């Protein structure tokens, strides 16, 4: 059976994210390691780490991962912003490692005014430096597939493969698919044949052994839009049939899968995380 969970807020403490996940029926959990809209955060305390790990153990939730702050741009051609991004990335990696997270998921970055080839090299350099700075950490870095909006990189498997080829140490480097982003990036995952081609193409380009997590998000925009807009499961252009196909595919359905769908309650007053996770489990069972 797929391992299903959701991104949860760390407001009030990291252990509160675990409690929110438990109430929603999560089996795995994604969090931010700090405020996602700020560069800096107070250092983690021993008490925070212990409370989080204790909450995880008591809940039975596995595969905790972090998502890096949106301010980080490892592809930036601006030396000052690149250095600032590198330092923030390194700090977040250390926080993820100390919290005992399996992985830190990061968007590759945007080339801005620079060429893509140089931008991909800057991403690889940043990843290499972070691994060199933290040689004993067991936490992975997962490059997330993107919708390719503007100059954002990671839209194609070719771009991700280039980062792998350029990084000096890839032993802790993997990939996280996002179904909304992949559809928006024009991968034909919304048809049986297209899904199969996509999986096989990734295996040839990078290797399925490097795929460590999946974000299950529907899309408000159609295939090829290049626009990143998440929708509730089955209510967008990805569609229920695609999610069922993913959940039943033995090539990927052993991986932890996290929803990042809009929060809140539906018209009946049910929590949207519960609604979305329930539907995914029903699609698995059908």
N, C-alpha and C positions, 0 to 999 in steps of 0.2 A: 504494500500500500504506500502511496506517496506520503511524504512528510510535509504537512501543510501548516503554515503559520502566517504571520503578518508583521508589518512594521508597527512598532508601538512607541508612544511618547515616553521620554525619560523624565517628564515633569514630576517634581516631588521626590526624585531619586531613581536610581537604576532599578531597584527592587520593585518600584511601582510599575515599571514597564513589564516586568515578569507577571505581576498580578493582573495587569490588563490583558496580557496574552492568555493567561490561564482562564480568565472569565470568558474570553472570546472563543475558547476551545482550540488554542494554538498548540501545535506540537513542536514548532520551531519559532525562532524570534529574531527580528532585525531591529536594531536601535541606532540612534546617533550616539557617538561617544562623547559629544558635547553639543552646545548650541550650534545648530547647523548654519546660522547666519552671522557667526562671529569668528574672528581669527583665533582668539585666545580663550582659554578657559582655566579656572583654578585647577591646580594639580589634584589628581585623584588621591583620596585618603584611603588608608587601610580599611577604615570602617565602611566606606562605600563599596570597595571591592568585596569584602567579606559578606556584606548584606546582599549584594547582587548574586554572588556565587551560591550563597545559602538558599536564596529564593529560587534559583534555578534547580538546585538539587531537590528541594521540597516539591516543586511543581512537576518535575519529570520532563520539562521542556528541554529539548536538545538542539544542537546546531545553532547556537547563538552567533549572530554576525553583526558587524557594524557597517554603517554607511557613512562615508566621509562628507564633510561640509561642502556646500555648493560653491563657496568662494574659491576653493582651490582650483587652479588652472595650471597643470603641469606642462601644458603645451605652449604657454604664453611666450611670445618673442620678446617681451619686456623683461630684461634681466632682473629688475627689482621685484616685479610681480612673480616671476618664476622662482626666485630665491625665497620669497615670502610663502609661496605655495609649497615649495619643497619642505620648508621648516614646519608648516602646518600639517602637511602630510606625514612627516616623520613623527610629530607629536601625536597625531591621531593613531598612527600605527602602534606607538608605544602604549597608548591608552587601551587600544583594542587588545594588545598582548597582555597587559596587566589585568584586564577584566576577564581574560580567559576566553576571548572570542575566537571562533574558528577562522574567521576571515574578516578583512576590511574591504568593502566594495567601494570602488571609486570610478567616477566618470573620467575617461582619458583626458579630456580637455578640449579647448578650442584654439585653433591656429591664429585667430584674430586676423592680423594683416600679413602674417608670414606664410611661407609655403608649407604644404602638408608634410613633405618629407622631413624637413628640419624640425617641425613640430613633433612628429612621431619620435624622432631621435631624442628630443628634449624629454619626452615622457619616459622613454626607456632609461635615460640617464638618471632621472629622478628616482625611478623604481630601484635601479641598481644601487644608488647611494643609500636609500632607506634600508635595503637589505644588508648593505655593508655596515651601516650604523647599528643594526640590531641582529647580529649573527646568530644569537641563541633563541630568537623568537620562533615559535611554531605556528604563528598566525599567518595565514595566506593573504595575499593581495589579489582581489578579483576585479578585472577590468569589465565594466558593464557595457553591453551593447547600447548604442544610442540611436536616436531618431535621425541624427545628422542635420539637425536644424542649424542654419547659418554655417559657421566654420567648425562646428563641433565634430571631433574625430571619434572613431569607434562605430561608425555606421556600417562599415563593411568588415567581413572576416579578414580581408586582405590587410586592412589597416591594423587590426589586432595582431595578425601574424607578423607584421613588420616590427611591432613593439617587442614581441617575443624574440624575434631574430636579433634585435639590437641590444636587448638587455643582457648583461653579462651573467646574471644569476636568475634562472627561471624555476628553481626548485620549489619556490613558494608562490609562483605566479599562475593564476588561473583566470577563468572567465565566468561571468554571470550573465545569462540571457535575460532580456526583458521582452515579453511578448508584445507589449504595446509598441516599444521602440523598434522591434524587428519588423512589425507590420508597417509602421510609418516609414521605415528605411527601405521598403519595397521588397522585403523577403516574403515569398508567397506562402506563408505558413497557414493561411486560411483555406487551403485546399489539401486533400490527402497527398496528392502527388507533389505539391509544392513543399509541404512539410517534410516529406521524405527526402527530397532533393536538398533542402536546407540542412537537415541533420547530416546527410552524407557529405555535403560540401564543407561544413564545419570540421567534420572528422578528418577530411583530407587536408584542410588548410592548417588546423591547429591541433586537433585530436580530441576526441570525446573524453579522454582521461583528464583533460584540462578544464572541462565544464564542471563546476563545483556547486552551482546554485542557479535557480531560475526565479525571476520575478514574474508572477502571474498577474498581469494587468490587461484589462480590455482597453480598447482605444476609441476615443471620441472622433477620431479622424480616420479616413480610409487608407488603404494600402498605398504607399508611395507618397503620402502627404508631407513627410519630413517634419511633422509637428508632434511634439510630445504632450499628449493630453490623456491622462488615465481615466478609465470608465469602470463602472462596476462589472463584475463577471457576467458575461452573456448579454450585456446591454449595449455593446459597441460593435465595432467592425471585426474584431478578432472572432467573437462568436462562441456559443456553447460547444459546437461540434469540434472546434479547434482545441479548446481546453480539454474536452474528453479525449481527443486524440493524443494530446501530450501526456495526460494522466495515465493513459493505458500503454504508452510506448515504453517497452522495457529498456530501450537505449538511454532513457533519461528519467524514468519515473521513480528511480531510487534516490534521486537528489532532493535536498530540502528545497521547498518552493514557498515563496513569501509573496503575499499580496500587498500592494501599495495603493489600494483603491481608496476613493474618498471616504473620509470618516463621517460619523454622524449616525442618524437613525432614519429608517425608511418611513413610508406613510403609515405603516402599522405600528410604529414605535420600536421596531427591532433594530438592534445595533447592526450597522452595515457590515462590520467584520464578520459577525456571526452569520448573516445572510449569505455573504460571499463564500465563506468557508463551507457552510452547509451545502450550497449548490455544488461546489467543487467535489465534495465527498459523494454527493448524489450522482454526479457525472462519472465518478470513478466506479461506482457500484452498478451503474446501468449496463 
